[in-house]
């Protein structure tokens, strides 16, 4: 493979890794938001003993 071909290969891998990192950051942010919302909802519920 020629040198320009390697450049495209590395550029492609770089783009994929950057997109993967952004996606994982987005998932982490959504997870934190959902956890916070779940804690708020649990705080609203009255505590009842489990039979």
C-alpha positions in Angstrom: 0.0 0.0 0.0 1.3 3.5 -0.8 1.9 6.2 1.8 -1.3 8.2 0.9 -3.3 5.0 1.5 -1.8 4.7 5.0 -2.7 8.3 5.7 -6.3 7.6 4.8 -6.3 4.5 6.9 -5.0 6.3 10.0 -7.3 9.3 9.4 -10.2 6.9 9.2 -9.3 5.1 12.4 -8.8 8.5 14.1 -12.3 9.6 13.0 -13.8 6.4 14.3 -12.1 6.6 17.7 -13.1 10.3 18.0 -16.7 9.4 17.2 -16.6 6.5 19.6 -15.3 8.7 22.4 -17.9 11.4 21.7 -20.7 8.7 21.8 -19.4 7.3 25.1 -19.3 10.8 26.6 -22.8 11.4 25.5 -24.0 8.1 27.0 -22.2 8.9 30.3 -23.9 12.3 30.4 -27.3 10.7 29.7 -26.7 8.1 32.4 -25.9 10.7 35.0 -29.0 12.7 34.1 -31.2 9.6 34.3 -29.7 8.6 37.7 -30.4 12.0 39.0 -34.0 11.9 37.8 -34.5 8.5 39.3 -33.2 9.7 42.7 -35.6 12.6 42.5 -38.6 10.3 41.7 -37.6 7.9 44.5 -37.5 10.8 46.9 -41.1 11.8 46.0 -42.4 8.3 46.6 -43.7 7.6 50.1 -41.7 4.9 51.9 -43.7 1.8 52.5 -42.5 -1.4 54.1 -42.1 -4.3 51.8 -44.3 -7.3 52.9 
